Amino acid sequence: MISKECAYSFKDLFIAAKGRQMTPAEADSFKGLPQEDVNELVINLAADAGWSTRPVRGSDGREYIAFCPQLDR
């Protein structure tokens, strides 16, 4: 079963935070960022959107930030 926070894309989060689609230039600026910077960006966008986040360890051993409108705790 897919967890709730894995059902949303970065584009979904961006729209929830900013109220609009990403521009092509914004999308390009996110590509190639180090994972730590992506995680920080996700945390900030989630805070703006009022969404929940939690750290998860990927199969590659790296830490990622999962997100969704509200986590059931």
Gaussian input, Z-matrix of N, CA and C with variables (Angstrom, degrees):
# hf/3-21g

backbone

0 1
 N
 C     1     B1
 C     2     B2     1     A1
 N     3     B3     2     A2     1     D1
 C     4     B4     3     A3     2     D2
 C     5     B5     4     A4     3     D3
 N     6     B6     5     A5     4     D4
 C     7     B7     6     A6     5     D5
 C     8     B8     7     A7     6     D6
 N     9     B9     8     A8     7     D7
 C    10    B10     9     A9     8     D8
 C    11    B11    10    A10     9     D9
 N    12    B12    11    A11    10    D10
 C    13    B13    12    A12    11    D11
 C    14    B14    13    A13    12    D12
 N    15    B15    14    A14    13    D13
 C    16    B16    15    A15    14    D14
 C    17    B17    16    A16    15    D15
 N    18    B18    17    A17    16    D16
 C    19    B19    18    A18    17    D17
 C    20    B20    19    A19    18    D18
 N    21    B21    20    A20    19    D19
 C    22    B22    21    A21    20    D20
 C    23    B23    22    A22    21    D21
 N    24    B24    23    A23    22    D22
 C    25    B25    24    A24    23    D23
 C    26    B26    25    A25    24    D24
 N    27    B27    26    A26    25    D25
 C    28    B28    27    A27    26    D26
 C    29    B29    28    A28    27    D27
 N    30    B30    29    A29    28    D28
 C    31    B31    30    A30    29    D29
 C    32    B32    31    A31    30    D30
 N    33    B33    32    A32    31    D31
 C    34    B34    33    A33    32    D32
 C    35    B35    34    A34    33    D33
 N    36    B36    35    A35    34    D34
 C    37    B37    36    A36    35    D35
 C    38    B38    37    A37    36    D36
 N    39    B39    38    A38    37    D37
 C    40    B40    39    A39    38    D38
 C    41    B41    40    A40    39    D39
 N    42    B42    41    A41    40    D40
 C    43    B43    42    A42    41    D41
 C    44    B44    43    A43    42    D42
 N    45    B45    44    A44    43    D43
 C    46    B46    45    A45    44    D44
 C    47    B47    46    A46    45    D45
 N    48    B48    47    A47    46    D46
 C    49    B49    48    A48    47    D47
 C    50    B50    49    A49    48    D48
 N    51    B51    50    A50    49    D49
 C    52    B52    51    A51    50    D50
 C    53    B53    52    A52    51    D51
 N    54    B54    53    A53    52    D52
 C    55    B55    54    A54    53    D53
 C    56    B56    55    A55    54    D54
 N    57    B57    56    A56    55    D55
 C    58    B58    57    A57    56    D56
 C    59    B59    58    A58    57    D57
 N    60    B60    59    A59    58    D58
 C    61    B61    60    A60    59    D59
 C    62    B62    61    A61    60    D60
 N    63    B63    62    A62    61    D61
 C    64    B64    63    A63    62    D62
 C    65    B65    64    A64    63    D63
 N    66    B66    65    A65    64    D64
 C    67    B67    66    A66    65    D65
 C    68    B68    67    A67    66    D66
 N    69    B69    68    A68    67    D67
 C    70    B70    69    A69    68    D68
 C    71    B71    70    A70    69    D69
 N    72    B72    71    A71    70    D70
 C    73    B73    72    A72    71    D71
 C    74    B74    73    A73    72    D72
 N    75    B75    74    A74    73    D73
 C    76    B76    75    A75    74    D74
 C    77    B77    76    A76    75    D75
 N    78    B78    77    A77    76    D76
 C    79    B79    78    A78    77    D77
 C    80    B80    79    A79    78    D78
 N    81    B81    80    A80    79    D79
 C    82    B82    81    A81    80    D80
 C    83    B83    82    A82    81    D81
 N    84    B84    83    A83    82    D82
 C    85    B85    84    A84    83    D83
 C    86    B86    85    A85    84    D84
 N    87    B87    86    A86    85    D85
 C    88    B88    87    A87    86    D86
 C    89    B89    88    A88    87    D87
 N    90    B90    89    A89    88    D88
 C    91    B91    90    A90    89    D89
 C    92    B92    91    A91    90    D90
 N    93    B93    92    A92    91    D91
 C    94    B94    93    A93    92    D92
 C    95    B95    94    A94    93    D93
 N    96    B96    95    A95    94    D94
 C    97    B97    96    A96    95    D95
 C    98    B98    97    A97    96    D96
 N    99    B99    98    A98    97    D97
 C   100   B100    99    A99    98    D98
 C   101   B101   100   A100    99    D99
 N   102   B102   101   A101   100   D100
 C   103   B103   102   A102   101   D101
 C   104   B104   103   A103   102   D102
 N   105   B105   104   A104   103   D103
 C   106   B106   105   A105   104   D104
 C   107   B107   106   A106   105   D105
 N   108   B108   107   A107   106   D106
 C   109   B109   108   A108   107   D107
 C   110   B110   109   A109   108   D108
 N   111   B111   110   A110   109   D109
 C   112   B112   111   A111   110   D110
 C   113   B113   112   A112   111   D111
 N   114   B114   113   A113   112   D112
 C   115   B115   114   A114   113   D113
 C   116   B116   115   A115   114   D114
 N   117   B117   116   A116   115   D115
 C   118   B118   117   A117   116   D116
 C   119   B119   118   A118   117   D117
 N   120   B120   119   A119   118   D118
 C   121   B121   120   A120   119   D119
 C   122   B122   121   A121   120   D120
 N   123   B123   122   A122   121   D121
 C   124   B124   123   A123   122   D122
 C   125   B125   124   A124   123   D123
 N   126   B126   125   A125   124   D124
 C   127   B127   126   A126   125   D125
 C   128   B128   127   A127   126   D126
 N   129   B129   128   A128   127   D127
 C   130   B130   129   A129   128   D128
 C   131   B131   130   A130   129   D129
 N   132   B132   131   A131   130   D130
 C   133   B133   132   A132   131   D131
 C   134   B134   133   A133   132   D132
 N   135   B135   134   A134   133   D133
 C   136   B136   135   A135   134   D134
 C   137   B137   136   A136   135   D135
 N   138   B138   137   A137   136   D136
 C   139   B139   138   A138   137   D137
 C   140   B140   139   A139   138   D138
 N   141   B141   140   A140   139   D139
 C   142   B142   141   A141   140   D140
 C   143   B143   142   A142   141   D141
 N   144   B144   143   A143   142   D142
 C   145   B145   144   A144   143   D143
 C   146   B146   145   A145   144   D144
 N   147   B147   146   A146   145   D145
 C   148   B148   147   A147   146   D146
 C   149   B149   148   A148   147   D147
 N   150   B150   149   A149   148   D148
 C   151   B151   150   A150   149   D149
 C   152   B152   151   A151   150   D150
 N   153   B153   152   A152   151   D151
 C   154   B154   153   A153   152   D152
 C   155   B155   154   A154   153   D153
 N   156   B156   155   A155   154   D154
 C   157   B157   156   A156   155   D155
 C   158   B158   157   A157   156   D156
 N   159   B159   158   A158   157   D157
 C   160   B160   159   A159   158   D158
 C   161   B161   160   A160   159   D159
 N   162   B162   161   A161   160   D160
 C   163   B163   162   A162   161   D161
 C   164   B164   163   A163   162   D162
 N   165   B165   164   A164   163   D163
 C   166   B166   165   A165   164   D164
 C   167   B167   166   A166   165   D165
 N   168   B168   167   A167   166   D166
 C   169   B169   168   A168   167   D167
 C   170   B170   169   A169   168   D168
 N   171   B171   170   A170   169   D169
 C   172   B172   171   A171   170   D170
 C   173   B173   172   A172   171   D171
 N   174   B174   173   A173   172   D172
 C   175   B175   174   A174   173   D173
 C   176   B176   175   A175   174   D174
 N   177   B177   176   A176   175   D175
 C   178   B178   177   A177   176   D176
 C   179   B179   178   A178   177   D177
 N   180   B180   179   A179   178   D178
 C   181   B181   180   A180   179   D179
 C   182   B182   181   A181   180   D180
 N   183   B183   182   A182   181   D181
 C   184   B184   183   A183   182   D182
 C   185   B185   184   A184   183   D183
 N   186   B186   185   A185   184   D184
 C   187   B187   186   A186   185   D185
 C   188   B188   187   A187   186   D186
 N   189   B189   188   A188   187   D187
 C   190   B190   189   A189   188   D188
 C   191   B191   190   A190   189   D189
 N   192   B192   191   A191   190   D190
 C   193   B193   192   A192   191   D191
 C   194   B194   193   A193   192   D192
 N   195   B195   194   A194   193   D193
 C   196   B196   195   A195   194   D194
 C   197   B197   196   A196   195   D195
 N   198   B198   197   A197   196   D196
 C   199   B199   198   A198   197   D197
 C   200   B200   199   A199   198   D198
 N   201   B201   200   A200   199   D199
 C   202   B202   201   A201   200   D200
 C   203   B203   202   A202   201   D201
 N   204   B204   203   A203   202   D202
 C   205   B205   204   A204   203   D203
 C   206   B206   205   A205   204   D204
 N   207   B207   206   A206   205   D205
 C   208   B208   207   A207   206   D206
 C   209   B209   208   A208   207   D207
 N   210   B210   209   A209   208   D208
 C   211   B211   210   A210   209   D209
 C   212   B212   211   A211   210   D210
 N   213   B213   212   A212   211   D211
 C   214   B214   213   A213   212   D212
 C   215   B215   214   A214   213   D213
 N   216   B216   215   A215   214   D214
 C   217   B217   216   A216   215   D215
 C   218   B218   217   A217   216   D216

   B1=1.4528
   B2=1.5242
   B3=1.3072
   B4=1.4590
   B5=1.5255
   B6=1.3282
   B7=1.4557
   B8=1.5253
   B9=1.3284
   B10=1.4645
   B11=1.5234
   B12=1.3373
   B13=1.4642
   B14=1.5137
   B15=1.3056
   B16=1.4638
   B17=1.5253
   B18=1.3184
   B19=1.4628
   B20=1.5272
   B21=1.3286
   B22=1.4632
   B23=1.5142
   B24=1.3090
   B25=1.4577
   B26=1.5235
   B27=1.3212
   B28=1.4659
   B29=1.5292
   B30=1.3301
   B31=1.4658
   B32=1.5191
   B33=1.3468
   B34=1.4634
   B35=1.5288
   B36=1.3181
   B37=1.4644
   B38=1.5238
   B39=1.3072
   B40=1.4632
   B41=1.5308
   B42=1.3227
   B43=1.4716
   B44=1.5262
   B45=1.3270
   B46=1.4640
   B47=1.5244
   B48=1.3152
   B49=1.4685
   B50=1.5219
   B51=1.3230
   B52=1.4620
   B53=1.5288
   B54=1.3382
   B55=1.4552
   B56=1.5165
   B57=1.3295
   B58=1.4720
   B59=1.5162
   B60=1.3271
   B61=1.4589
   B62=1.5296
   B63=1.3124
   B64=1.4639
   B65=1.5191
   B66=1.3067
   B67=1.4572
   B68=1.5328
   B69=1.3262
   B70=1.4672
   B71=1.5324
   B72=1.3172
   B73=1.4697
   B74=1.5296
   B75=1.3383
   B76=1.4692
   B77=1.5297
   B78=1.3145
   B79=1.4694
   B80=1.5220
   B81=1.3116
   B82=1.4690
   B83=1.5205
   B84=1.3380
   B85=1.4654
   B86=1.5296
   B87=1.3309
   B88=1.4612
   B89=1.5193
   B90=1.3244
   B91=1.4618
   B92=1.5265
   B93=1.2849
   B94=1.4518
   B95=1.5145
   B96=1.3409
   B97=1.4619
   B98=1.5253
   B99=1.3132
   B100=1.4636
   B101=1.5355
   B102=1.3327
   B103=1.4629
   B104=1.5234
   B105=1.3165
   B106=1.4661
   B107=1.5294
   B108=1.3237
   B109=1.4633
   B110=1.5226
   B111=1.3183
   B112=1.4717
   B113=1.5257
   B114=1.3308
   B115=1.4629
   B116=1.5196
   B117=1.3251
   B118=1.4621
   B119=1.5262
   B120=1.3111
   B121=1.4528
   B122=1.5285
   B123=1.3196
   B124=1.4673
   B125=1.5252
   B126=1.3104
   B127=1.4666
   B128=1.5261
   B129=1.3264
   B130=1.4670
   B131=1.5216
   B132=1.3333
   B133=1.4650
   B134=1.5244
   B135=1.3204
   B136=1.4676
   B137=1.5259
   B138=1.3206
   B139=1.4653
   B140=1.5277
   B141=1.3377
   B142=1.4658
   B143=1.5313
   B144=1.3404
   B145=1.4643
   B146=1.5279
   B147=1.3324
   B148=1.4586
   B149=1.5224
   B150=1.3299
   B151=1.4596
   B152=1.5245
   B153=1.3175
   B154=1.4603
   B155=1.5210
   B156=1.3080
   B157=1.4662
   B158=1.5182
   B159=1.3150
   B160=1.4629
   B161=1.5116
   B162=1.3272
   B163=1.4640
   B164=1.5227
   B165=1.3082
   B166=1.4664
   B167=1.5246
   B168=1.3113
   B169=1.4570
   B170=1.5250
   B171=1.3167
   B172=1.4483
   B173=1.5146
   B174=1.3183
   B175=1.4609
   B176=1.5297
   B177=1.3487
   B178=1.4599
   B179=1.5250
   B180=1.3584
   B181=1.4554
   B182=1.5127
   B183=1.3312
   B184=1.4640
   B185=1.5254
   B186=1.3436
   B187=1.4582
   B188=1.5195
   B189=1.3238
   B190=1.4594
   B191=1.5196
   B192=1.3196
   B193=1.4498
   B194=1.5272
   B195=1.3261
   B196=1.4608
   B197=1.5251
   B198=1.3337
   B199=1.4615
   B200=1.5188
   B201=1.3333
   B202=1.4563
   B203=1.5223
   B204=1.3383
   B205=1.4687
   B206=1.5053
   B207=1.3272
   B208=1.4619
   B209=1.5178
   B210=1.3126
   B211=1.4592
   B212=1.5265
   B213=1.3137
   B214=1.4657
   B215=1.5038
   B216=1.3033
   B217=1.4777
   B218=1.4960
   A1=109.63
   A2=117.08
   A3=122.24
   A4=108.35
   A5=116.61
   A6=119.47
   A7=109.77
   A8=115.03
   A9=121.21
   A10=112.23
   A11=116.77
   A12=118.73
   A13=113.29
   A14=117.85
   A15=120.51
   A16=111.99
   A17=117.32
   A18=121.69
   A19=112.54
   A20=117.45
   A21=122.08
   A22=110.50
   A23=115.88
   A24=121.27
   A25=110.57
   A26=114.61
   A27=120.06
   A28=109.90
   A29=116.88
   A30=120.34
   A31=111.08
   A32=117.27
   A33=120.83
   A34=110.89
   A35=115.44
   A36=120.58
   A37=110.61
   A38=117.37
   A39=121.34
   A40=110.55
   A41=116.78
   A42=120.77
   A43=110.57
   A44=117.19
   A45=120.35
   A46=111.34
   A47=116.91
   A48=121.15
   A49=112.84
   A50=116.71
   A51=120.92
   A52=114.24
   A53=116.84
   A54=120.25
   A55=114.04
   A56=115.92
   A57=120.50
   A58=109.18
   A59=115.06
   A60=121.12
   A61=110.28
   A62=116.36
   A63=120.91
   A64=109.32
   A65=116.00
   A66=119.69
   A67=107.73
   A68=117.56
   A69=119.11
   A70=112.36
   A71=116.92
   A72=120.25
   A73=110.81
   A74=117.32
   A75=119.89
   A76=110.31
   A77=116.64
   A78=120.19
   A79=110.49
   A80=117.05
   A81=120.92
   A82=111.78
   A83=116.63
   A84=119.65
   A85=111.84
   A86=118.00
   A87=120.93
   A88=112.21
   A89=116.62
   A90=120.49
   A91=109.44
   A92=115.76
   A93=120.28
   A94=115.56
   A95=117.83
   A96=119.38
   A97=109.52
   A98=117.71
   A99=119.76
   A100=109.57
   A101=117.53
   A102=120.87
   A103=112.10
   A104=117.76
   A105=120.30
   A106=110.56
   A107=117.42
   A108=121.42
   A109=111.04
   A110=116.73
   A111=120.50
   A112=109.24
   A113=116.96
   A114=120.33
   A115=111.39
   A116=117.11
   A117=121.05
   A118=110.35
   A119=117.33
   A120=122.18
   A121=110.43
   A122=117.29
   A123=121.52
   A124=110.37
   A125=117.90
   A126=121.43
   A127=110.21
   A128=117.60
   A129=121.31
   A130=111.78
   A131=117.58
   A132=120.14
   A133=110.81
   A134=116.78
   A135=120.04
   A136=110.97
   A137=117.24
   A138=120.15
   A139=110.32
   A140=116.99
   A141=120.61
   A142=111.51
   A143=116.68
   A144=121.74
   A145=112.60
   A146=117.08
   A147=120.26
   A148=112.36
   A149=116.54
   A150=122.17
   A151=109.97
   A152=115.28
   A153=122.60
   A154=110.22
   A155=115.74
   A156=121.56
   A157=108.91
   A158=114.74
   A159=120.57
   A160=108.27
   A161=116.58
   A162=119.27
   A163=109.81
   A164=115.57
   A165=122.12
   A166=108.34
   A167=115.96
   A168=121.30
   A169=107.36
   A170=116.09
   A171=121.23
   A172=111.76
   A173=116.30
   A174=120.70
   A175=111.78
   A176=115.50
   A177=120.87
   A178=112.60
   A179=116.17
   A180=121.18
   A181=114.65
   A182=117.62
   A183=121.32
   A184=110.25
   A185=115.97
   A186=120.64
   A187=109.87
   A188=114.66
   A189=123.27
   A190=108.13
   A191=116.19
   A192=120.84
   A193=108.40
   A194=115.62
   A195=121.49
   A196=107.83
   A197=116.39
   A198=119.49
   A199=111.23
   A200=115.41
   A201=122.60
   A202=108.10
   A203=117.28
   A204=118.96
   A205=113.87
   A206=118.65
   A207=120.51
   A208=109.01
   A209=115.87
   A210=120.14
   A211=109.33
   A212=116.02
   A213=120.74
   A214=107.07
   A215=116.71
   A216=120.78
   A217=110.00
   D1=136.80
   D2=179.02
   D3=-80.88
   D4=131.35
   D5=178.61
   D6=-71.35
   D7=153.10
   D8=-175.53
   D9=-54.17
   D10=-41.57
   D11=-176.56
   D12=-72.98
   D13=-8.59
   D14=176.12
   D15=-94.38
   D16=0.89
   D17=-177.06
   D18=-89.24
   D19=-1.84
   D20=-176.08
   D21=-117.90
   D22=144.43
   D23=179.36
   D24=-96.84
   D25=167.74
   D26=174.48
   D27=-60.43
   D28=-36.20
   D29=177.76
   D30=-63.14
   D31=-40.10
   D32=176.12
   D33=-60.24
   D34=-44.80
   D35=179.83
   D36=-63.21
   D37=-43.97
   D38=-179.62
   D39=-60.56
   D40=-45.56
   D41=179.34
   D42=-62.33
   D43=-42.25
   D44=179.03
   D45=-63.33
   D46=-36.74
   D47=-177.93
   D48=-79.91
   D49=-40.08
   D50=-172.00
   D51=-105.26
   D52=-15.47
   D53=179.85
   D54=74.72
   D55=19.83
   D56=-179.75
   D57=-160.27
   D58=165.58
   D59=175.15
   D60=-71.31
   D61=155.58
   D62=172.16
   D63=-70.25
   D64=143.66
   D65=171.32
   D66=-77.82
   D67=159.71
   D68=175.45
   D69=-56.88
   D70=-37.87
   D71=179.28
   D72=-65.02
   D73=-40.29
   D74=177.66
   D75=-65.08
   D76=-44.48
   D77=179.10
   D78=-59.48
   D79=-43.33
   D80=178.93
   D81=-63.35
   D82=-36.36
   D83=-177.26
   D84=-68.07
   D85=-22.66
   D86=179.89
   D87=-83.56
   D88=-22.49
   D89=-178.54
   D90=-69.60
   D91=136.49
   D92=176.31
   D93=82.88
   D94=1.35
   D95=176.54
   D96=-68.60
   D97=146.89
   D98=173.21
   D99=-61.60
   D100=150.01
   D101=-176.08
   D102=-57.21
   D103=-35.65
   D104=179.47
   D105=-61.70
   D106=-38.44
   D107=178.63
   D108=-70.92
   D109=-38.62
   D110=176.53
   D111=-62.74
   D112=-44.20
   D113=179.32
   D114=-59.70
   D115=-43.26
   D116=178.93
   D117=-63.92
   D118=-42.55
   D119=178.20
   D120=-61.37
   D121=-44.68
   D122=178.84
   D123=-61.45
   D124=-44.77
   D125=179.60
   D126=-60.51
   D127=-44.02
   D128=-179.72
   D129=-66.88
   D130=-43.46
   D131=178.12
   D132=-64.41
   D133=-41.23
   D134=179.04
   D135=-62.91
   D136=-39.84
   D137=177.17
   D138=-62.39
   D139=-43.31
   D140=178.43
   D141=-62.87
   D142=-35.10
   D143=-177.55
   D144=-85.40
   D145=-12.94
   D146=-175.39
   D147=76.61
   D148=24.88
   D149=-179.06
   D150=-94.16
   D151=161.05
   D152=176.80
   D153=-91.22
   D154=151.96
   D155=175.85
   D156=-134.01
   D157=160.28
   D158=170.17
   D159=-157.33
   D160=143.54
   D161=177.53
   D162=-74.25
   D163=142.53
   D164=174.95
   D165=-134.75
   D166=148.71
   D167=178.55
   D168=-97.48
   D169=122.90
   D170=178.75
   D171=-76.26
   D172=166.57
   D173=178.60
   D174=-63.88
   D175=-16.38
   D176=176.97
   D177=-87.85
   D178=1.84
   D179=179.10
   D180=85.63
   D181=-4.61
   D182=-179.28
   D183=-86.57
   D184=155.18
   D185=177.40
   D186=-92.53
   D187=131.76
   D188=176.79
   D189=-122.67
   D190=163.66
   D191=177.50
   D192=-110.52
   D193=115.56
   D194=175.53
   D195=-85.60
   D196=152.43
   D197=-176.63
   D198=-149.78
   D199=154.78
   D200=173.99
   D201=-167.07
   D202=166.74
   D203=-179.02
   D204=-54.63
   D205=-40.48
   D206=175.81
   D207=-160.56
   D208=128.52
   D209=178.09
   D210=-85.76
   D211=139.61
   D212=173.70
   D213=-81.17
   D214=119.14
   D215=-178.23
   D216=-117.17

